[in-house]
Amino acid sequence: MKKQNICVIGAGRLGKATITQLHKLNKSVLVIDKDVKNLNSIKDYANNIIEADAADMKALEAIGFENIDTVIVALADNTEIIAALLELKVKNIIARAVNKRHARVLKQIGVNWIVSPEEEAGIRLALFSTNNNFFKYSETLQELPGGFVIGSTTITSPKYAGKTIKNSKFSNLQVSVVIIKRETNTILPYGELVLNKDDLVTFIGQIDDVIKVFELVNPNKIADKSEQNENF
């Protein structure tokens, strides 16, 4: 499989977090920033770093994006940069929006994927404050529109190992099994599929229901988190 080539523009806090994660995922990363201090802070996680003003069309033309699969613009002030990227025919652009109006503008000019870190952080804080159990599973849950979440957990309870999906108690909850990872195999779920101990199962549903399922199939997770809280 061809290794993905990704360019990240902006190596501030959001950019640095993105670059670090891409490095862990073994992606080829080009980083562009006009601040040499920012570049020095991420040089160990990038394949190539370039000191340049990404709003400068000539600078972008000199860099060239022919071999770049996706460009992530991690700067808040990004409209000029995105306009330049679109002029250079960059197909896949992910950009940061500072508010809903900014997000609408980015969508209108052709950005493929828009992220709002502050808004997403606010949603997560609200979930922390309204659901006591959210903390236990927050690192494995991803919020979706409409109050839905998707997340994965391991089957550790002997009550569920050896049972079919259809006969498991969580079939009564408003959740769906999306996919199952069993050792090196990825399995599409169906009602008669028998769950094994240590299966990594991905669920989607309303947050309360998904958390209930997590508590049923992986009670060890609760004990682990309780111990961490005591040691905090």
C-alpha positions as CSV (number, residue, x, y, z in Angstrom):
1,M,0.0,0.0,0.0
2,K,1.3,3.4,-0.9
3,K,2.3,5.5,2.1
4,Q,0.1,8.6,2.5
5,N,1.8,11.9,2.1
6,I,0.2,14.6,4.3
7,C,1.1,18.3,4.6
8,V,0.3,20.2,7.8
9,I,0.3,23.9,7.6
10,G,0.8,25.5,11.0
11,A,2.8,23.9,13.8
12,G,1.1,25.5,16.8
13,R,-0.7,23.6,19.5
14,L,-3.3,22.0,17.2
15,G,-0.8,21.4,14.4
16,K,1.7,19.9,16.8
17,A,-0.8,17.5,18.2
18,T,-1.8,16.5,14.6
19,I,1.7,16.0,13.5
20,T,2.6,13.9,16.5
21,Q,-0.4,11.6,15.9
22,L,0.4,11.3,12.2
23,H,3.9,10.3,13.1
24,K,2.6,7.5,15.3
25,L,0.4,6.4,12.4
26,N,3.5,6.1,10.2
27,K,2.4,8.8,7.7
28,S,4.8,10.8,5.6
29,V,4.5,14.4,6.9
30,L,5.5,17.7,5.4
31,V,5.2,20.7,7.8
32,I,5.0,24.3,6.7
33,D,5.2,27.2,9.2
34,K,6.7,30.6,9.1
35,D,7.9,30.4,12.8
36,V,11.2,28.5,13.1
37,K,10.5,27.9,16.8
38,N,7.3,26.0,15.9
39,L,9.2,24.0,13.3
40,N,12.0,23.1,15.7
41,S,9.5,21.8,18.2
42,I,8.2,19.1,15.7
43,K,11.2,18.3,13.6
44,D,11.5,14.9,15.1
45,Y,8.0,14.0,14.0
46,A,8.1,15.2,10.4
47,N,9.7,13.9,7.3
48,N,10.3,17.4,6.0
49,I,9.9,20.9,7.4
50,I,9.8,24.1,5.4
51,E,10.0,27.6,6.8
52,A,7.6,29.6,4.7
53,D,4.5,31.9,4.8
54,A,1.7,29.6,3.5
55,A,-0.3,32.6,2.4
56,D,2.4,33.4,-0.1
57,M,1.3,31.9,-3.4
58,K,4.8,31.9,-4.8
59,A,6.1,30.0,-1.8
60,L,3.4,27.4,-2.2
61,E,4.1,27.1,-5.9
62,A,7.8,26.5,-5.1
63,I,7.0,23.8,-2.7
64,G,4.7,21.9,-5.0
65,F,1.8,19.7,-4.0
66,E,1.8,17.1,-6.7
67,N,2.7,14.2,-4.4
68,I,0.6,15.4,-1.4
69,D,-2.6,13.4,-0.7
70,T,-4.1,15.7,1.9
71,V,-3.3,19.2,3.3
72,I,-4.3,20.0,6.9
73,V,-4.5,23.7,7.6
74,A,-4.2,23.9,11.4
75,L,-4.1,27.7,11.6
76,A,-7.2,29.8,12.6
77,D,-6.4,32.6,10.1
78,N,-6.5,30.4,7.0
79,T,-8.8,31.8,4.3
80,E,-6.0,33.2,2.1
81,I,-4.0,29.9,2.5
82,I,-7.0,27.8,1.5
83,A,-7.7,30.0,-1.5
84,A,-4.1,29.6,-2.6
85,L,-4.3,25.8,-2.1
86,L,-7.5,25.6,-4.2
87,E,-5.8,27.7,-6.9
88,L,-3.0,25.1,-6.9
89,K,-5.7,22.3,-7.5
90,V,-5.1,20.6,-4.1
91,K,-8.0,18.2,-3.9
92,N,-8.2,17.2,-0.2
93,I,-8.1,20.0,2.3
94,I,-8.9,19.8,6.0
95,A,-9.2,23.1,7.8
96,R,-9.8,24.5,11.3
97,A,-12.9,26.8,11.8
98,V,-13.0,29.2,14.7
99,N,-16.8,29.5,14.7
100,K,-19.9,28.5,12.7
101,R,-19.7,31.4,10.3
102,H,-16.1,30.7,9.5
103,A,-17.1,27.0,9.0
104,R,-19.8,28.1,6.5
105,V,-17.3,30.2,4.6
106,L,-14.8,27.4,4.4
107,K,-17.4,25.0,3.2
108,Q,-18.6,27.4,0.5
109,I,-15.0,27.9,-0.9
110,G,-14.5,24.2,-1.2
111,V,-12.9,22.8,2.0
112,N,-13.5,19.0,2.1
113,W,-13.5,18.6,5.9
114,I,-13.8,21.2,8.6
115,V,-12.9,20.8,12.3
116,S,-13.8,23.1,15.2
117,P,-11.5,22.1,18.1
118,E,-13.1,24.6,20.6
119,E,-16.6,23.4,19.8
120,E,-15.6,19.8,20.1
121,A,-13.9,20.5,23.4
122,G,-17.1,22.2,24.6
123,I,-19.2,19.1,23.7
124,R,-16.8,16.9,25.5
125,L,-16.8,19.0,28.6
126,A,-20.6,19.0,28.6
127,L,-20.6,15.2,28.4
128,F,-18.2,15.0,31.3
129,S,-20.5,17.2,33.4
130,T,-23.7,15.5,32.6
131,N,-22.7,11.8,32.5
132,N,-20.6,10.5,35.4
133,N,-19.5,7.5,33.5
134,F,-18.3,9.4,30.4
135,F,-14.9,9.9,32.1
136,K,-14.3,6.1,32.3
137,Y,-14.6,5.7,28.6
138,S,-13.8,9.2,27.2
139,E,-10.6,8.1,25.5
140,T,-12.4,5.4,23.5
141,L,-15.5,7.4,22.5
142,Q,-15.9,9.7,19.6
143,E,-18.9,12.1,19.6
144,L,-21.2,12.2,16.5
145,P,-24.1,14.5,15.6
146,G,-27.4,13.9,17.3
147,G,-26.1,12.7,20.6
148,F,-24.6,9.6,19.2
149,V,-21.1,8.2,19.9
150,I,-18.9,5.5,18.4
151,G,-16.3,3.6,20.4
152,S,-14.5,0.3,20.9
153,T,-14.0,-1.9,23.9
154,T,-12.7,-5.4,24.6
155,I,-14.9,-8.3,25.6
156,T,-13.6,-9.4,29.0
157,S,-16.8,-10.5,30.8
158,P,-17.4,-14.3,30.7
159,K,-21.1,-13.6,30.5
160,Y,-20.7,-12.4,26.9
161,A,-17.7,-14.5,25.7
162,G,-19.3,-17.5,23.9
163,K,-22.6,-15.8,23.3
164,T,-24.0,-14.8,19.9
165,I,-24.6,-11.1,19.2
166,K,-28.3,-11.8,18.9
167,N,-28.5,-13.5,22.3
168,S,-26.4,-10.9,24.2
169,K,-28.2,-8.6,26.7
170,F,-26.9,-5.5,24.9
171,S,-29.1,-6.4,21.9
172,N,-32.0,-4.9,23.9
173,L,-30.2,-1.5,24.0
174,Q,-30.3,1.1,21.2
175,V,-26.8,0.2,20.0
176,S,-25.4,-1.4,16.9
177,V,-22.2,-3.5,16.5
178,V,-20.2,-1.9,13.7
179,I,-17.1,-4.1,13.4
180,I,-15.2,-6.7,15.4
181,K,-11.4,-7.1,15.5
182,R,-10.3,-10.6,16.5
183,E,-6.6,-11.0,16.7
184,T,-5.4,-10.1,13.2
185,N,-8.9,-10.6,11.6
186,T,-11.5,-7.9,11.0
187,I,-15.1,-9.3,11.1
188,L,-18.4,-7.8,9.9
189,P,-21.0,-8.6,12.6
190,Y,-24.2,-10.6,12.1
191,G,-26.7,-11.9,14.6
192,E,-25.4,-15.5,14.9
193,L,-21.8,-14.4,15.3
194,V,-20.3,-15.8,18.5
195,L,-18.3,-13.3,20.6
196,N,-14.9,-14.4,21.9
197,K,-13.0,-13.2,24.9
198,D,-10.6,-10.3,23.9
199,D,-12.6,-9.4,20.8
200,L,-12.3,-5.7,20.2
201,V,-15.9,-4.6,19.4
202,T,-16.9,-1.2,18.0
203,F,-20.4,0.0,19.0
204,I,-22.4,3.0,17.8
205,G,-25.5,4.4,19.6
206,Q,-26.7,7.0,22.1
207,I,-24.1,7.8,24.7
208,D,-25.9,6.3,27.7
209,D,-26.6,3.1,25.8
210,V,-23.1,2.7,24.6
211,I,-21.7,3.3,28.1
212,K,-24.1,0.6,29.5
213,V,-22.8,-1.8,26.9
214,F,-19.2,-1.0,27.8
215,E,-20.0,-1.6,31.5
216,L,-21.6,-5.0,30.7
217,V,-19.0,-6.5,28.4
218,N,-15.9,-4.9,29.9
219,P,-16.4,-4.4,33.7
220,N,-12.6,-4.5,34.1
221,K,-12.5,-1.0,32.6
222,I,-14.4,0.4,35.5
223,A,-12.0,-1.1,38.0
224,D,-9.0,0.2,36.1
225,K,-10.4,3.7,36.0
226,S,-11.3,3.6,39.7
227,E,-7.8,2.7,40.6
228,Q,-6.4,5.4,38.4
229,N,-8.7,8.0,40.1
230,E,-7.5,6.9,43.5
231,N,-3.9,7.2,42.4
232,F,-4.4,10.7,40.9
